Amino acid sequence: MISADEAAERLGLSRSGLYKLYTKYLAASAGGGADTFVPGGDRAAPWPKEVADGLRRWLSATPPYSFAFAASEAHRLFGFRLFTKGQVI
């Protein structure tokens, strides 16, 4: 388990931004929508299944792949562009 400060840093959010996101997630979870929760509202389309499965696999590996590498693999293997903090692909 990681601290709230570390989670906020990894996501590129302030601590209050993390808690706002978490509050929205809890509300979606209580309403049965946690599986389809999209941070930031309904503006973003769901990610393709193969991309989401790959990201889960890469980021849960031991040791986990870096976020930049996972984003690079999503683009290389599936043509799906992700942007990591401070990086333009």
N, C-alpha and C positions, 0 to 999 in steps of 0.2 A: 504494500500500500504506500502511496506517496502522499506528501503533504499538500495542502491546498495551494501553498505558495509555489511548490514545484509544478503542480498541475497547471496553474495559471501561466507560469513561465513557459512550459512546454507548448501550451496552446497559443501563446502570444497575447494573453489577456491580462488585464489588471485583476487583482484579487476580487474587486467588486464585480467585474465583468464575468469572472468565473462563477460567482454565486448567482448572478442573474441567469446565466446559462443553466446552471444546476437547478434553479427554481423552475425554469421552463421545462426542463427534462422531467422533474418530479411531477409537474402538472400533467404532462403528456403520459407519463407512466401510470398515474392514478386514473386517467381516462382510458387506459388500454392502448395508447398510441405510442408506447416507448419504442417498439420495433420500427416504426416509420418516422420517428422524431428527426426533424431536419433543423439544426441550429439556424437561427436567423429567419425563421418563418418558412413560407412555402415558395420562396423565390428560387431555390436550388432544386434541380431535378435529382432524383435518387441516383446514386452511383451504380454502374453496371455490376451485376452479381460477381463476375469474375474479378473485377477490380477490388471490390469489398472483401472477397474471400482471400485474394492475394495479400492485401494490406493486413488483414487479421493474422494470416500465417507469418508474414515477414516481421510484423511488429510484436508478435508473441513468441518468436524464436528465442532460444537461449544461446548466446546473448541476443537481444533484439537488434534488428537492423536499424540503422539511423533513419530518421524521417526523410532526409534527402535521398538516400538510396532507395527507400520504398517508393517515393514519388518518381524517381528515375525509372525504376522497374515497371511501375504502372504505365508510364509513358512508352517505354521500350516494348513491352510485351503486348499491351492492349491499345496503344495510341491514345490513352486517357491522360490528359494533362492535369497535374496537380502542382500547386505552388507552395513551397515551403517558406517560412519566415526568412526574409532577406535573400531569397533566391528567385531568379527569373529563369524559367526553362525555355 
